[in-house]
């Protein structure tokens, strides 16, 4: 098979995996007993944005997605994987955890976010409290589109494979080139953005994001 055709099919398969993200967010909101207006109030966004996200007319930024799953007390895995996600009580082992630890690149679950960011999951099974991702920042892409900072529970570890990634943590800004890495407390206000003229590919690991249901302001 021609390599370009193979790559195109793989990309299409990943995009097909994005179907239903809005529906899943709606289901989680309804399950939490929240109206669109109330959820919007808690997140500090407009009710129309929540409506657009649930209807698939808009994509969330990284910051908005983290805020949504935190407020709804739902796993990021559940939102991305949908029906493929199975919750795992502590101490239990899923059959999928032991059947195969291998994940082929064409089988990754993925989600395209607003402002030029794509996440691809790097685990074959669901792991509570752990986000292990390849993060792709297109030229001009950023975790928040309006230069605002986000924060959430957990600790982040990142490794840049290609491109130039800017990381702002509170009042400090850091530049990561290929081969550079960073680790920081996610409760600190932060923003990630592409500082170069080629896409950034980075491996990102977030642990402990679900330690608490929400941050205390």
N, C-alpha and C positions, 0 to 999 in steps of 0.2 A: 504493500500500500504506500502511496506517495506520502512523504513526511508531512507536507502541508495539509493534505486531506486528513491525515491522522490527527494532527494538532487541532484542526478546525472542528473535527468531531468531538474531541476531548473537551474543547472549550464550550461547544454546544451542550454537551452532557452536563457540564458544570452549571451553565446558565439555566438549564432546565431544572436543576436542583433548587433554584431560587424561587420557583413558583410556590405560592402559598405562604410566603413570609408574612404578608399583610394579614392573611386569614388567621395565621397562628397567633399573631399579636392581638387580633381582635378576640380570639378565643380565650387567651390568657387574661385579657382585660375583663371580659364578661365573667370569666370564672372567678376573678378577684372581686366581683361585685362593684365595679367602677364604671361610671359613665365616661364618655370621651371628654366631656367638660371637666370632670373631677380629676381624671388622670392628667389632663393638660395643666390644670391648676397646680397639681403636685410637682410637675416637672418644670413649671415655669415657661411653658410653650403655649401656642394657640390651639384651640380645639380643632380648627381647620387642618392644622398640621397632622394631628393624630388621625383625623379622618382620611387625609391623603395618604398617610403611611399604610393604614389598614386597607385602603382600596387599591394600593399598588401604584398610585399616581406619583408618589414621591418616595425617595429612599432616605433612610436615616443616616445621619453622620455617625462616626464612631462614638462621639460623646452622647448623642441622643440614644443610640442603641444600648449603650451601657446603662444610661439612666432608665430606660424602659425596662430592661430585664431586672435591674436592681429594684425598682419600685414595684414591679409585678412579682418579685421574688421567684423568678424562673431562671433556669439554666440557659446560658447562651447556646449550648448544645441543642437544647430542646427547640429553640427558635430556628436554628439553622437546619437541623436534621428532620424536624417534623415527625412524621409517623415512624421514622427509623430510630427515633430516640426512645429509650426505655429507661425510666428512672431506676436507680440502684440504691436500695437501702444500705446504710453503713454496715460493713461487715459481710455483705452479700457479694457474690460474683456472678456476673451475667455470662450466659453461654457464649455471647459474642466476644467477651473478654478473653476467653481461652481458646476459641476456635482458630483464630489466626491473629497474630500481632502485627501482620504486614498490611500496609496500606499502599496500593499502587497510586501513582500520581493522577491517573485518569479517573480514579474512584473517589477523589477528595470531595467532601462537601464544601461549598463555597457560598459566599454572599458578597454582592457588590454594594458598597455603601456610597453615600453622597460624597461629593467633593473629591472624586477620583481615588478611592481606596477600595481594595479588594482583599478579603480574608479567605484563606483556604485552610481548612482544618487538617492537621497532620497526625491525627490519631484515628485508628480504625474503630475504636470503641469509645463510649462516653465515659469521661472521668469527672466526677463531681468536684467543683471548685478549681478546675484546671483548664486554662485556655492555652492550647499549643497550636500556633498558627504560622503560616507564611503570610506576611503582610506585604501587599504590593501598593506602592504609592505612585500613581501616574505623575507626569510632569505637572506641577501646580497642585498636586493632591495634598490633602491635609486631614488630620483626624477631626478637626472642627473647621467649618468653612469660613467662619467670621472672625478668626483669630482669637476667639474666646478660649479659655482653658477649661479642661474637664478634670474631674477627680472621682475616684471610687475606691472601695476597699481592695486590698491585695498588694502584691509586689510584682513588678515587671522586670523581665530580663530580655534584652534584645540584642541581636547580632545582624549587622548589615552585610549582605552578600554582594550587592551591586548598587551603584548610585551614591548619592549624597543625601543623608537624612538629617534634618534639623530636629532637635529635641529641646523644647523649652520646658524647664521645671521651675515653677515660681518665677523669680526674676532672673534666673540664669539660663543661657542658651548654649547648647552644645552641638557640635557638628560631627557626624559620624560618616566616615568613608568606608569603602569596602574593607572588611576585616576587623572593623571596630565594633565594640560592644558596650552595653550600658545596663545598669541595674538601678532601680529607684523605687521608693515607696509611692504607690499609686494614689495615696490620699493627698499627696502634694499636687496642687494644680499643675497640669501639664498639657502639652500639645506637640504632636508629631507632624512633620511636613517635609515634602520633597524640596530640597534646596538647589537641585541641579537641573540639567537639561536632558536627563535620561530617567526612565522609571527606576524606582528604588525597590529592591527585593530584600526583605529582611525576615529573619526567624524571630518570632515573638512568643514569649511564654509569660502568662499571668497566673499567679497562684494566690489563692485566698480571697478572690473577689467576692465570694459568697459567704464570707465569714459573718457578715451582718446583713440585714435586709436593706439598710440604707445608711448613708452618712448622716451624722448629726451636725447640722450647720450651727 
